[in-house]
Amino acid sequence: MFNELTNAVNYLNEGKVIEAGKYLINITKDATEEETVKIVSEIEKEIREIEEEKWLYEVDTKFKKELIDVVAQNIKCKEEKIRMLSLILIDKISKGNDIIMNMVKNPLSESKPHTFI
């Protein structure tokens, strides 16, 4: 299970949130714990909604640019939700394994070079 979880973390670190979600769904398909099942079903729901919303990019209207912006923002929010749910699921499955959790990079933090004078 350690290798599977590190693969999921690698997907997240590469910014492949949807792939990470699908991968976690696949490796937890036999889960029986209620909270784990709820998290997995929420990830499935968000992925399905993202895939269903993509048709809105094709709508021909004078508000197309605004629609595309709104849909893109909505998809970005859903992807962030999938990312957070994936992290929660990884933490839960790994039973809080510090090695796995320390592998997760925060995409919102900027890495600054360490300079010494």
C-alpha positions in Angstrom: 0.0 0.0 0.0 3.0 2.3 0.6 3.9 2.3 -3.1 0.3 3.0 -4.1 0.1 6.0 -1.8 3.4 7.4 -3.0 2.1 7.2 -6.5 -1.0 9.1 -5.5 1.2 11.8 -3.8 3.4 12.0 -7.0 0.2 12.7 -9.1 -0.7 15.4 -6.6 2.8 17.0 -6.6 2.8 17.0 -10.4 -0.6 18.9 -10.4 -2.5 15.9 -11.9 -5.4 16.2 -9.4 -8.0 14.3 -11.5 -5.6 11.4 -12.1 -4.7 11.3 -8.4 -8.4 11.2 -7.5 -9.1 8.4 -10.0 -6.1 6.5 -8.8 -7.2 6.8 -5.2 -10.7 5.7 -6.2 -9.2 2.6 -7.8 -7.0 1.6 -4.9 -9.8 2.1 -2.3 -12.6 0.4 -4.2 -12.8 -2.4 -1.6 -12.9 0.0 1.4 -15.6 -0.7 3.9 -15.1 2.1 6.5 -17.9 4.6 6.2 -15.9 7.8 6.3 -13.5 6.5 3.6 -16.4 5.5 1.4 -17.9 8.9 1.8 -14.6 10.7 0.9 -14.2 8.4 -2.2 -17.8 9.0 -3.3 -17.3 12.8 -3.0 -14.1 12.6 -5.1 -16.0 10.6 -7.7 -18.8 13.2 -7.7 -16.5 16.1 -8.2 -14.6 14.4 -11.0 -17.9 13.5 -12.7 -19.1 17.1 -12.4 -15.9 18.5 -13.9 -16.2 16.1 -16.9 -19.9 17.1 -17.3 -19.2 20.8 -17.2 -16.7 20.8 -20.0 -19.4 21.0 -22.6 -20.1 24.6 -21.5 -16.9 25.6 -23.4 -18.7 24.8 -26.6 -21.8 27.0 -26.0 -22.0 29.8 -28.6 -23.2 33.0 -27.0 -22.2 36.6 -26.8 -21.2 35.9 -23.2 -18.8 33.1 -24.2 -15.7 34.7 -22.7 -17.5 35.3 -19.3 -18.9 31.8 -19.3 -15.5 30.3 -20.0 -14.0 32.3 -17.2 -16.7 31.2 -14.7 -16.5 27.6 -15.7 -12.7 27.6 -15.5 -12.9 29.1 -12.0 -15.5 26.5 -11.0 -13.3 23.7 -12.3 -10.3 25.1 -10.4 -12.3 25.1 -7.2 -13.5 21.6 -7.7 -9.9 20.5 -8.5 -8.7 22.1 -5.2 -11.5 20.2 -3.4 -10.4 17.0 -5.0 -6.8 17.7 -4.0 -7.8 18.3 -0.3 -10.1 15.2 -0.2 -7.2 13.2 -1.7 -4.8 14.4 1.0 -7.4 13.5 3.7 -7.8 10.1 2.1 -4.1 9.5 1.8 -3.6 10.5 5.5 -6.5 8.2 6.5 -5.3 5.2 4.5 -1.7 5.6 5.6 -2.8 6.0 9.2 -1.0 9.4 9.4 2.3 8.1 8.1 4.7 11.0 8.4 6.9 9.8 5.5 4.1 9.9 3.0 2.6 13.1 4.3 6.0 14.9 4.2 6.3 13.9 0.5 3.3 16.2 -0.3 4.3 19.5 -1.7 2.2 22.6 -1.1 1.4 24.1 -4.5 0.4 27.4 -2.9 3.8 28.0 -1.3 6.6 29.5 -3.3 10.0 28.1 -3.0 12.5 30.8 -2.3 16.2 30.3 -2.7 18.3 30.3 0.5 21.0 32.9 0.1 23.7 33.5 2.6 25.7 36.7 2.7 
